[in-house]
């Protein structure tokens, strides 16, 4: 799975209650991965950015 795939789920996940651990991971990935609108190239796997 490309880490940029998290942005495909962004609108679906918006407003959902995440557990503390999930929220931290989600925030870390969102900070590390460029938005799809800015960079359409795929980046490395999720494991390499967390």
C-alpha positions in Angstrom: 0.0 0.0 0.0 1.3 3.4 -0.9 1.4 5.7 2.1 -0.3 8.4 0.0 -3.4 6.2 0.1 -4.1 7.7 3.5 -5.3 10.8 1.7 -7.9 8.7 -0.2 -9.5 7.9 3.1 -9.1 11.4 4.6 -12.7 12.6 4.0 -14.1 9.3 5.2 -12.1 9.4 8.4 -12.7 13.0 9.2 -14.7 13.3 12.4 -14.2 9.7 13.4 -13.0 9.0 17.0 -9.6 7.3 16.8 -7.9 5.7 19.8 -4.8 7.6 21.1 -2.4 5.2 19.3 -4.3 5.3 16.0 -4.6 9.1 16.1 -0.8 9.5 16.7 0.1 7.2 13.8 -2.4 8.9 11.5 -1.1 12.4 12.4 2.5 11.2 11.9 1.8 9.8 8.5 -0.1 12.9 7.4 2.8 15.1 8.4 5.3 12.9 6.5 3.5 12.3 3.2 2.9 15.0 0.7 -0.7 15.7 -0.3 -1.9 14.0 -3.5 -2.7 17.3 -5.1 0.9 18.4 -4.6 2.7 15.2 -5.6 1.1 12.5 -7.8 4.1 10.2 -7.7 3.9 7.2 -5.4 6.2 7.2 -2.3 7.6 4.3 -0.3 5.6 2.0 1.9 3.9 3.1 5.1 6.5 1.2 7.2 9.3 3.5 5.9 7.7 6.7 7.1 6.6 5.5 10.6 
